[in-house]
Amino acid sequence: MDDNGEPIDDIVPLLLDVAQRYSIKVAFHIEPYKGRDEVNMYANIKYIIDKYGDHPAFFRYRTDTGKLLPLFYVYDSYLLNTEQWARLLRHTESGSIRDTPHDAIFLALLVEKSQQREVLSAGFDGVYTYFATNGFTYGSTHRNWEAVRAFCNDNGLLFVPSVGPGYVDTGVRPWNFQNTRNRINGKYYETSLSAALEAKPDLLSITSFNEWHEGTQIETAVPKSSPTLYLDYLPNKPTIYLEITRKWAAIFGGERRRRRE
C-alpha cells in the first residue's frame, strides 16, 4: 500500500475472480510505497507472482521470444537511481531478478526526455507515460510519442503511451487549473487514442477507469449531487466513454494483427 491506501490482499482474489468472469486480465501498478528499493521490490514482486501468478486472470505478456511474463507498471520509477534499479533488472547483476522464476516485464514511468537513457541503463523493459494531460510532461505530450517510439524501437524497449478522456483535479488541487483538459464530449479522448495509435505502441494504457478526483474516469457515470462536484457525461449517455474505448480497442487490435502479418 502507499501512504493513501489500504492493504489490498483481501480484495485481490475477488478482483481476479471477477476479471476472469469477464475475460479481463489484471496487471499490477507498483506505487512508490514507503521504503521502496531494489531489495524489497524483489521481495514484493516474488510475493505477487507466488500468491497470484497461477490465477487465469493474472496478466502475462508474450515477448518476442515467446515467453509469457508478468508485467508490472512502476509508478515514479525515477525516485530510485539507475544503479539501484540495475541491481534488480540487469542480467549482469548477481542479485538480479532476471532469468529467475520471478522474472517479469517492468515498465518505467517516462516523465522527462532525459530519463530515456536512465531507463535503458537501469534495465527496464519499456516505458509508459501515465498522465492524461497532453503537454503536462514530455512523456505525456502527444507530439513527442513518435520520437519516444523511435527511441524504444532503437533500444528494444516496449512503448506504452497512456491516454485519458480529459483531466480536472482542481477539486483537490485548486492551483492546478493549467493542467485541466476539457473532455469536449469525447473528442479529447478520441484525439488521444488516435495520436497513440499513430505511434504504433506495443500496448495502450488508459488513465483512468475510475480516478474521479482527477476527472479521468471512463466508467459509466450519471449526474449525482454530493459535497464534491463530479463531472458527468451529459448531454451524452452514461456509457459513452466505454463505447469509445471499445471502438478504439477493436482498431488497436486490428493494427496489431496487421503488424504481425
N, C-alpha and C positions, 0 to 999 in steps of 0.2 A: 504494500500500500504506500501511497505518497502521503504528504502531510495533510491533505484534504480528504483522504479516503478511509475506507474501512477494509479489513481483510476480506478477500473475495473467495477463499476456499469453499465457503458454504454455498455460493451461488454458481460457481463454475460448472459443476456436474449438471445442474439444471440447464444452464445456458447451452452446454454441449448437447444435451439430450433434445432440447427444443430445436436447436440448429439442425441436428440430424433429421428431425421430422420434416423440415422444410428444405432439405438438401443444401444447407448452408455450411460452410467450413469456418472455423474460428481460429484466428491468429492473435497473438498476444502483443500488446503495445507496452513496452517497458518504460515506466516513468522514472524520473530522477529521484528515487527514494533516498531517504537519509542514509548516508554512508555508502552509497553505491560506488563500487570499484570493481576492478577486473576479477578479484578473488570471489567476492560474493555474487557477482554476475554469473560466474561459472556455476557456483552452487545453486543459484536460483534457476538458471536455465536447466540444469540437471534435474532439479526438483519438478519443474513444469513438465519436462518430457517424460520423466519416470511416472509422474502421477496422472497425466492426461494424454500422453502421446499415443496410447493404444486406442483411444476413442475414435470411432469412424468420422466424427465431425472435427477432429483436430487437423488443422490445415498443414499440408506439406506441399512444397514447391518442387516441381520436376526440373532439375538442372539440365544443361546441355549434354551432360554425360549420362543422363538417365537416372540419376539419383533422386530419390524423394526425400527432401529435407524439411524439417520445421522452418518456419520463417518468423523472425522477430523484428518488429519496428522498435528502434531505440530512440526515445524522445530526448532532446537536449544532449545528444551524444557528445557534443563538443565540451561538456563540463569535465570530462576526463581527458587527459592529454594523450597524444598519439602513442607514447611509449607504454602507457597503461593498457590501452586497447590492444596494442600489438602483442602484449604478453598473453592476451586471451585469444586473439584472432589470427595471428601469423603462424603459418605452418612451421617456421623455423624456431619457434619458442618452445622450450621444454614443457612448460605448463599450459600449453595451448589446448583449446577445446577442439581443434581441427583433427580430423581423422580419428575421432573417438566416437563412441555410441551416442554422444550428445552434440555432435557437430550440427550446424544449422546455417541458415541464411540470415545474415544480420544486415539490416538497413539503417544507415546513419541519417540523421536529420541534417539536410543541407540548408544552411541559412545564408552564409556569405560565400561568394565565389572563391575566396582564398582557402576555404575549407575543403575544396575538392581534393587537393594534394594530400591534405591531412587524412581524409577519409581513405585514400588509397594506401598511404603509408601505414595506417592503423590496421589494415587488413579487413575492412568491411567489404561486403559483397555487393553493395549498391547504396543508393540514396533515395530518400523520399523528401517531399517538400512541406507537407503538413498544412501550412497556413492557407486559409480560404480567401485572404485579401490579396488580390492581384496588385503587385507593387510594394507590398509590405517588406519583403526581403528579396534578395537576389534569387533565391530558390523558388519563391512563390510568384515571381513575375513571369507572366506567360511568354513574353517576348524572349526570355532567356532559355526557354525549355529546349529549343533546337540545339543551342550551344551545350547545355548540360547533357543532352542526349549524345552529342558527338563525343564529349569527354568520356562518358560512360562506355560508349562503343569502343573507343580507342584503348580503354583500360580494362575491358572485361567486367564492367560493373552493370548491375541492374539499374534501370531508371524507372522510378515510380512517382510521377507527379501527383499532387493532391489537388482535387477540385472541390469547390463548395458552391452552394446556392446563393450566397450573399454573406454579409457579415455586419453585425451591430452588437457591440458589447458595452455601450455607454451606460446601461443599467448597472453594471458592476465596475466599469472603468470610465467615469464621466469625462475624463480628459482625452479619451482615445477616439474622438469623433472623426479624426482624419483617416482612420482606417475603416470606417463604415463603407459598405458597398451595398447599394440597393439591389434587391432581387430582380426588379424590372419584370415582374410576372413570369419569371423563369428564364428570361433572356440571359442574365448574368451566368446562370448555371450552364446553359447550353453553350455559351461562348467559352467558358472554362473547359468544358468537355471537348469542344471542337479543337481548342488550342492544344489540349493534352494529346488527343489522337493524332494530330498533325506531327507531333514529335515522336510518334511510333514508340510508345512506352512498353515496357515489359509487363507491368501491372498498373492499375489505377487505384488510388485510394481516395475516399470521399471524406471530407471534413465538413459536416459530420452527419451521423444518423440522428443524434438527439442532444446536441450541445446547445440547449435552449438559451442559456445565459449569454452565449456569444452569437445567437441568431443564425446558426448554421445548420439547424435541423432540417432533415428531409422527410421525417416520418409524418404520418397523417396528422393534420392539425385543423382544429376548428376554433372559432372565436371563444375566448374564455376570459372573464374578468377575475382579477386577483390583485393582491398588493403590488405585484410586479407586472409590468406591461410586456406581454409576449406578442410577437408578430404572428398573425395568421396569414393564410394564403388568399384571402378574398381579393378580387372577385372570382378567383379560380376555385376549383373544388379541392377538398381536403387531401386528395391523393396526387395532386399534380406533380410533386417532385419525385414520388415513387414511379410515376408513369414516365417522366423524363429519364429517370435512371434506367428503367427497363429498356427504353428505346435505345439509349446510348450503350448500354451493356451489350445489346444484340449487335450494334455496329462494331463495337470493340472486339467482340468475339469473332465476327466475320473478318475483321482486319487481321487478327492474329492467325486465323486459319489460312488466309491467303499468304501471309509472310512465311508460314511453314511449308507451303507447297512449292 
